Amino acid sequence: MARAAAATAPAPLPFEVRLTLAGANALIGIVVVALLVGALWWLARQPIFTVRGITLEGGLVHHTAGSLRAQVSRKLTGSFFTIDLEHARATFEAVPWVRRAVVRRVWPDHLAVQLEEHQSAGIWVSDDGNDRLVNTYGEVFEANPAEVEDEDLPRLSGPAGSSVRLLAAYRALLPVLAPLDNAIVTLRLSGRGSWRVVLADGAVIELGRGEPGELAARAGGFVRTLPQVQSAYQRPLLRADLRHPDGYALRLKGVTTTPSKNGAN
């Protein structure tokens, strides 16, 4: 019986035949997958999956939700499945006053966008006359300065890439110079690293070089001794030069003097 069963068993297919069949099966599988992907791609692009709404999240001050949607939606292409979220993010962030946007899909036909607007902290003065704005992170951004509600923003200027240092120095000097009761109008960092402050009445303070902490300490000594000089001469400040190692030089209206660190001369 064993011999009879062995005699009726089919002979194995030649290797070439088995290889051909395997190749045919693989080809059929590839075709099926390609057809399935094509069908899904076709389906994803059908009007039924059109993005029908954009939900905006986050506080908007310089835009209304309607105007922002109108500016962006016409630049977005694709269906719910095919829309490029990275492109959508970049499109939102290209709108003036938008600092950051996070875009996600919300089934079945919406986009949700979390927005962060720039908060202006200063005006960036450029040599080319194209003034821009500085946000609370020290980042320079494009927007119309005339749209800023705060008319007392300081004017900051310096070499390219120095806006973070400028804002940090302004924040360090603001409380130190507050006793002068004379707002900081301009803070400038020269290409050689020297700092200059212009106050609201036009008085100029040359601070010299240093980091924000050093500038604040230098300005603090000046502010503490200035009243002694002004009480003696009863004249308003025109210019102060704090770059002297042993004190500072003053120019009052009609008077020039150089007090030492320990007091007025």
C-alpha positions in Angstrom: 0.0 0.0 0.0 2.8 2.4 0.8 4.4 1.7 -2.5 1.0 2.5 -4.3 0.6 5.8 -2.5 4.1 6.9 -3.3 3.5 6.0 -6.9 0.5 8.2 -7.2 2.0 11.4 -5.5 2.5 14.3 -7.9 6.0 15.0 -8.9 7.5 18.4 -7.7 7.4 21.2 -10.2 10.7 22.2 -11.7 12.5 25.2 -10.1 12.0 27.4 -13.1 8.2 26.8 -13.1 8.0 27.5 -9.4 10.0 30.7 -9.8 7.7 31.8 -12.7 4.6 31.2 -10.6 6.1 33.1 -7.6 6.9 36.0 -9.9 3.3 36.0 -11.3 1.8 35.9 -7.9 4.0 38.8 -6.7 3.1 40.8 -9.8 -0.6 40.2 -9.2 -0.2 41.3 -5.6 1.6 44.5 -6.7 -1.2 45.2 -9.3 -3.9 44.7 -6.6 -2.1 47.0 -4.1 -1.6 49.6 -6.8 -5.3 49.4 -7.8 -6.3 49.7 -4.2 -4.1 52.7 -3.5 -5.3 54.4 -6.7 -8.9 53.8 -5.7 -8.3 55.2 -2.3 -6.5 58.2 -3.8 -9.3 58.8 -6.2 -11.8 58.5 -3.3 -9.9 60.9 -1.1 -10.1 63.5 -3.8 -13.8 63.4 -4.3 -16.0 66.4 -3.3 -17.4 64.5 -0.4 -14.1 64.9 1.4 -13.7 68.7 0.7 -12.6 70.7 3.7 -15.7 72.7 4.5 -14.6 74.7 7.5 -11.6 76.1 9.5 -11.9 76.5 13.2 -9.6 79.1 14.7 -8.4 78.7 18.3 -6.4 81.2 20.4 -6.8 84.9 21.0 -7.0 87.1 17.9 -6.3 90.9 18.4 -5.2 92.1 15.0 -7.5 89.9 12.9 -11.1 88.8 12.9 -11.7 85.1 12.4 -13.5 85.8 9.2 -10.8 88.0 7.6 -8.1 85.5 8.6 -10.0 82.6 7.0 -10.6 84.6 3.9 -6.9 85.4 3.6 -5.7 81.8 4.0 -8.5 79.5 2.7 -8.0 80.5 -1.0 -4.3 79.5 -0.7 -5.0 76.0 0.6 -5.5 73.1 -1.8 -6.5 69.5 -1.4 -9.2 67.5 0.3 -9.5 66.5 4.0 -7.0 63.7 3.4 -4.7 65.2 0.8 -4.2 68.8 2.2 -0.6 69.5 3.2 -0.7 70.5 6.8 2.9 71.8 6.8 2.0 74.1 3.9 -1.2 75.2 5.7 0.9 76.0 8.8 3.3 78.1 6.8 0.4 79.9 5.1 -1.1 80.9 8.4 2.3 82.0 9.7 2.9 84.2 6.7 -0.1 86.4 7.7 1.1 89.6 9.5 0.9 89.3 13.3 0.6 85.5 13.3 3.7 84.1 15.2 2.8 80.5 15.3 0.1 78.1 14.0 -0.6 74.5 14.7 -2.9 72.8 12.1 -4.7 69.5 12.6 -7.5 67.6 10.8 -10.9 67.2 12.6 -13.1 64.5 11.1 -14.9 64.5 8.8 -14.3 67.9 7.0 -12.7 70.5 9.2 -9.3 71.9 10.1 -8.6 73.2 13.5 -5.9 75.9 13.8 -4.3 76.9 17.1 -2.9 80.4 16.7 -0.5 82.6 18.6 -0.2 86.2 17.7 2.9 88.4 18.1 2.7 90.8 21.1 4.7 93.9 20.3 7.4 95.0 22.7 9.3 97.5 20.6 9.9 99.0 17.2 12.9 97.7 15.3 14.6 100.6 13.5 16.3 99.6 10.3 18.9 101.6 8.4 16.9 101.1 5.2 13.9 102.9 6.7 11.7 99.8 6.7 10.9 99.8 10.4 9.5 96.5 11.8 8.4 95.3 15.2 10.0 93.3 18.0 7.8 90.8 19.9 8.0 89.8 23.6 10.5 87.0 22.7 12.8 89.5 21.0 12.0 88.3 17.5 11.7 90.9 14.7 8.6 90.5 12.6 6.9 92.1 9.7 3.8 94.2 10.5 2.6 97.7 10.2 3.9 99.7 13.2 0.9 102.0 12.8 -1.4 99.2 13.9 0.2 99.1 17.4 -2.1 100.5 20.0 0.8 101.2 22.5 2.3 104.5 21.3 5.1 104.3 23.9 7.0 101.3 22.5 10.8 101.9 22.6 12.7 102.2 19.4 15.4 99.5 19.3 18.3 99.3 16.8 21.4 97.3 16.4 23.3 94.8 14.2 21.3 92.0 12.5 20.5 89.3 14.9 20.8 91.4 18.0 17.1 92.0 18.8 17.1 89.6 21.7 20.0 91.4 23.4 18.3 94.7 22.7 15.1 93.7 24.4 16.9 92.1 27.3 18.9 95.3 27.8 15.8 97.5 27.6 14.0 95.4 30.2 17.1 95.5 32.5 17.4 99.3 32.2 13.7 100.2 32.4 13.4 99.9 36.3 16.9 101.3 36.9 16.2 104.5 34.9 12.6 104.8 36.2 13.6 107.3 39.0 14.6 109.8 36.3 10.9 110.0 35.4 12.0 110.2 31.7 11.0 107.3 29.5 13.4 105.4 27.3 12.6 106.4 23.8 15.5 104.8 21.9 18.0 102.1 22.8 20.8 101.5 20.3 23.6 99.0 20.1 26.5 100.0 17.8 28.4 97.6 15.6 31.3 97.9 18.0 29.1 96.8 21.0 28.5 100.2 22.6 25.1 101.1 24.1 23.2 104.4 23.9 20.0 105.5 25.5 17.9 108.4 24.3 15.3 109.6 26.8 11.9 111.3 26.1 13.2 114.8 26.6 16.1 114.2 24.2 18.8 113.5 26.9 21.4 111.0 25.8 23.1 108.4 28.0 26.2 106.7 26.7 26.5 103.3 28.5 29.5 101.8 26.9 29.9 98.1 26.4 28.6 95.2 28.4 25.8 92.8 29.0 22.4 93.8 30.3 23.3 93.2 34.0 26.5 95.3 33.6 24.6 98.1 32.0 22.0 98.1 34.7 24.7 98.3 37.4 26.4 101.1 35.7 23.2 103.0 35.1 22.2 102.4 38.8 25.3 104.2 40.1 24.6 107.1 37.8 20.9 107.5 38.8 21.8 107.4 42.5 24.3 110.3 42.2 22.6 112.4 39.5 20.3 114.3 41.9 23.3 115.7 43.8 24.6 117.3 40.6 21.3 118.6 39.5 20.5 120.0 42.9 23.7 122.0 42.8 23.2 123.4 39.3 19.4 123.2 38.9 19.8 122.4 35.2 18.3 119.6 33.1 20.4 116.7 31.8 21.5 116.9 28.2 24.1 114.1 28.0 25.8 111.6 30.3 28.8 109.5 29.4 29.2 106.5 31.6 32.1 105.0 29.8 34.7 106.5 32.2 36.3 103.9 34.5 36.4 106.2 37.5 33.0 108.0 37.2 31.0 109.6 34.5 30.9 112.9 32.5 27.8 115.1 32.5 26.5 117.8 30.3 23.7 119.8 31.8 22.0 122.6 30.0 24.6 125.3 30.1 27.0 123.3 32.4 29.6 120.6 31.8 30.9 118.6 34.8 32.6 115.3 35.6 31.6 113.9 39.0 33.5 111.0 40.5 32.0 107.7 41.6 31.6 109.0 45.2 29.6 112.1 44.4 29.5 115.4 42.6 32.5 117.7 42.1 
